[in-house]
Amino acid sequence: MAELICRWCHRPVSPGDLICLGCQANLVDAVVDGADLAADAASAMSSGLVSAAEFGPPPGADNRPGAGGADGPGTGLEAAATCPSCDGVLPAADPPVCPACLTPLAGALVLELDAATPHGRWRRVVLPGTELVLGRDPRHSPAAAVLGRYDTVSRRHARVAVDQDRRARVTDLDSLNGTFVDDVPVPPGTTVDLRPGSLLRLGRTVSLRVGPA
């Protein structure tokens, strides 16, 4: 019988599991055959797209953010970036492609919430040619699960986009409490450049650090 594993953290799972006990991922459409994943990894490494180190630990290894390892027990606050294509957890080494779906990550932008959440620090990768809406409305924003607890954040607060030329910009979506880049207000409905090292603030209390992938 084929071994079933979580496609995000590669831990073994049972056919009836709904949640991965390793990374807490929803297992609906997230269970893969371990042999198939290993074949994909071997193909990617043989083609030179990614190295063995970048592919992360083998199936069954505990690679949850904050998990103990060679450096001792984790704090539970380590950042865990997620792939925008498959939502898989990315290795801390910032690989050139997503180990789970092989989406290229070169030229991407990383947004990191400047505060710890119950599950660690929230990070999100924005690929060239894609955009991310930040806000409390889960119908529009993948970040709603994290930003929903902040009343000063609008339902559709701001949009971060990276074009094919790798130029990042943020647009204020007529938010109630404003969008700020390095404490400079972004006029409602206006788009401004966003550079690695900048601090993006939504309203008065939510700050996200901007960095390269």
Secondary structure by P-SEA (a helix, b strand, c coil): cbbbbccccccccccccccccccccccccccccaaaaaaaaaaaaaaccccccccccccccccccccccccccccccbbbbbbccccccccccccccccccccccccbbbbbccccccccbbbbbbcccbbbbbcccccccccccccccccccccccbbbbbcccccccccccccccccccccccccccbbbbbcccbbbbccccbbbbbbcc
